[in-house]
Amino acid sequence: MSSFRTRLQDDGVRRPSRGSPGRSAHGSSRRARAALPGIGAAVVVLAVGLSGCAGARIGDTNAAAGGGGGAGAASGECGTLKLAMNDWVGYTADAAVLTYVARTAMGCTVQQLPMKEQIAWQGFGTGQVHVIVENWGHDDLKAKYIDQQKTAVSAGPTGNIGTIGWWVPPWLAKAHPDVLQWKNLNKYATQFATSESGGKGQLLDGDPSYVTNDEALVKNLNLNFKVVYAGSETALITSFRAAEQQKKWVIGYFYSPQWFLSEVPMQKVELPPYTPGCDADASKIACDYPRYDLDKIVAAKFAKDGGPAYQLVKNFQWTNDDQNLVAKYITADKMTPDAAAKKWVEANKVRANSWLAGIGGAKPF
């Protein structure tokens, strides 16, 4: 998103301004993330945070800091674990807990490298990325990097079940329950219009690099709406929270697991049901999003080496409730990711220790 500038719109949402022609879902330059504090001296953390991203480019010297790393690297038996950091708080929760366990129980050095989803996959072949902790589908990227280039493999499910769709604030669903049926949306299009939507209803999306079919859905369902990108998860949450508090008409892209749904129980709009293959042609999609069994993707060489860090990543699984709780600690309770991870681990030692099973030298909690 290097061609974007952020500005405040009339609804208070920070969204990208099209300062230069075109928008690339593969852009790699965004607002710098604030560093996540409290990770500890044993962990190398590179510009990680909750909103925005400096966007490490594959091939940059800084992105490759720390060398090849991996299991058995010179920094200790565990070596260096290189985590790609994608820009949503659920991912940060996953990475924080994995980092805390790797550092505390195994003595690993951990690098957290902020970059967009698509960019991260490129790092598997260069050794600059070992792990994507939470992958949402991306069958196209799996085909390219797992099946064709063979630089990546799946390390199994995270245990989280992902749901993507269109959501409205609870006040709106209660006042106009028929808004939860997609066929009724055109009736309310003018209510959803903003200065950004050109007289059409606004469908608010997050970061353009997220998994989204929304532009195709709007076109193929003949909806009088325009997709407007808020730019980040934080901007989406800010807009939804304001919509509920101020009774504003907002409809937007959102997903679960997501801690915010426990604060504001957003209501999901019913789109035409998903059936296998209905999304095969991206330009003709006219169905809901599928259920996503979220998984971990790792570099093929990292998996082949089979070191302690890989074993930990492979063993790591938890639930939507687990992730939402840690995400709440970070976002609502203002804890550092490291402190949030420590709190969760101390309350869930049996679960954390199960991830250490069979890993030589690991010290159980």
Order of alpha helices (4+ residues) and beta strands (2+ residues): beta-beta-beta-beta-alpha-beta-alpha-beta-beta-alpha-alpha-beta-alpha-beta-alpha-beta-alpha-beta-beta-alpha-alpha-alpha-alpha-alpha
